[in-house]
Amino acid sequence: MSFKKEDLMNTILGDRLPKTVMFTVYVKDVRYGEIDPEFAFRYFHELAEHWQVYANNEMQLLTWDQCIHRPRLLGGWNEIREKFECLQEEIPLFHSLSIKEVKEPFAFEIVISNEEDSTRELFLDQLVGEHITAYHDDLTLEGPVAEPIFSRIIKSVGPDNYNKFEVDAWMQFCRENSFSNGDIMKFTFYDIEKCNIVDVDWCGNIYDIN
């Protein structure tokens, strides 16, 4: 088994041309490359289906499958390995061949109730709020429609002497992503210890369920 690590790539992410450090590994006789899910999640809205990668003054076109859970490089993968320096490295943690333990995402669901203020303010369940604020005092909310929205988590003490955790930018987030009463939403942190980005997916509406 032989491995390959990419060092530094100039990669077109959407309409941008930044210098991006991304590590992956080449495994003999495997026709695809695996991408760190955290990288795919963080740059998903900027990554086009096809990547233009420059190595040794040559350009190589890569295609990725646009999956953020097990993202893979497909088209152009076998060709690009010939253009990078080969190094002997251990398999990165995110790779499917890694024998190290991979942490499970932290996820929870909420339903926007039919109350008037339900799209104006969001108070997290106390246990969920305690868990999140053990790592972060703010969130980056990644919705299905709009650009990511930064939000503080406002912690206060309720009348029954229990902690309240309010997502400060909830009204803006609902408005820009067209969320409404009855919507079921899933919140997912893929690495809550290191990253405050939370992926918010629309899962349906309770009033549409028979």
N, C-alpha and C positions, 0 to 999 in steps of 0.2 A: 504494500500500500504506500503510495507516495502522496505528499500534500503540497499545496501551494498557497501562499498568502500574498494578497495584493497589498502593496504598500501605500501608494498615494495615487489617487485617480482624479482627473478633471472630469466630472460627470455632469451632464446637463440634467438638472432637476426641473422639469417643466420649462419655463422660459428663463431660468437662471443658469449661470455658469460658475458655481462656486468650486473651491477645492474641498473635496470631501474625503475623509479617511474612512474606509470601510474594509473590514477584514472578512475573509471567507476562506474556504479550504477546498482544494481540488483532491478528489479521491479517484484513484484509478478505476476505469471501467464504469464510472457513474456519469451519466450524460447530462446532469444538471448540477448547478451550484446552489448551496443553501445560503440564505441571507439571514442576518440577525433580525428577528421579528421586531425588536425595539427600533431598529433603523427604519424598517418598512412602516411601522406604525407612526413614527415621528414625522416622516417625510411623505406619507402616503398621498396627501393632497398636492404635492409638488412633483411627484414622480410620474413621468409619462410611461407608457407601455414599453417604449423602446429607449434604451440608454445609449448615449454616445460616450464611449470611454476611450481616453487617450493614454497610450502606453508606449514608451520608447519612440515618441514622435509619430506614432501611427494611431489611427482611429479604428475602434472596433465597435460594432453595433451589437448590443445585448437586448434580449427580451426577457421581461420577468412576468410571472403569472398573476400579479396584482392581488396576491393573497397576503394578509397581514398576520395570519396565524402560523403558516408554514411557507413563507415566501421562497420562491426558487428562481434562479436564472436558467433560462432554457435556451433559446436561440442564440448562437454565437459563443456558447460556453466552451465547447471543445477547442475552438479557434483561439480564444483569448489566453488560454493557459500557456501558449507558446510565446506570448509577448511579455510575460512577467518573469521576474527572477524567481527561481524555485528555491524554497527554503524548507527545512525540516522543522515543523512546528507541531505542538500538540493540538488536538481537535478542540475548537472553541466550545464554550458551554452550550451555546444555542444549537449546535449541530446535532442531528439525529443519531450520530455515532458516538456522541460523547457519553461517557459512563458516569459523569457527574450529575447530581440531582438538579433538575430544573424546577424552579418555583412555579406553582400554579397561579394563574391570574386571580386577583381579588375582584369579585363581581357581586352586584346586587341589583334588584329591580325596584322601581317605584311605579305607582299609577297616579297620574294627575287626576285628582278628584273633581267633582262637579261643583265644588265651592268656588265662589267668585274670585278669591285671592289665590287659587291654586296655581295659576300661571304667573303670578306676581312674586311669590315667595316660596322657597323650599327649605324646610327644616329636615335635616337628616335624622334618621333613627339614632338614638343615643350611642349604641354600641358601634354603629358604622362611623359616626362622627368621631368617637374616641379613637377608633383604629386609624382613620385617615389623618387626624391631627397629630397623631404620634409621630408622623413623618413629614407632614406638610401643613402650612397655614393658608395655603391658597391652592387653586386648581386651574388647570388648562382644560376647558371643556371642548371636546372634539365632537361636534354634531354631524348629522348626515348631510346637511345642506350648506350652512354658513361657514365662514372662516372660524378657526378656533377662538374662543373667548376666555380671557383671563378673569378669574373670580376669586375674591377673598372668601375665607370661611370665617364668619363672625361668630365667636363663641360668647355666650351669655348664660346667666343663671335664671331658670324659669321660676314661676311662683311656688312650685312644689319643691324647690331647692334641687332641681336636676339640671344638668347642662343642656343647653340648646346650641345647635350648630346650623347656622343659616348660610346658604349659598348665595352670596351677595348679588351676583349678576344673573340670577335665574330668570327674571322677567325679560331681559335682553336676549338671553339664550333661547327661551321659548319663542319669542317673537321672530327672531332671525331664522329659526329652524322650523317655524310653522307648527309648533306643538300646541295641542289643545286639550280640552277636558276629555278624560277617558283614555288618553294615550298611555300605553305601557312602554316603559323605557328601561333599558338595561345599561348599567354603568359598569365599565370594565377597566381596571388598572392592570396593565400587563407586568409592571414591576414597580409596585407602590413604594418600595423602600428607596428607590433611586430616582423615580420620575413622577411628577405631579400630573401628568397627562391622563385624562380619563376619557375613554371612548364611550359615547352615548349613542346607543342604537334604538331606533323605533321598532317595537316588537308587535304592534297592533293596537287596537282600541277595544276596551271592554264593552262598548256599546255595539260593536260589530260582531261580537261573539254570541252565537245562538245557544 
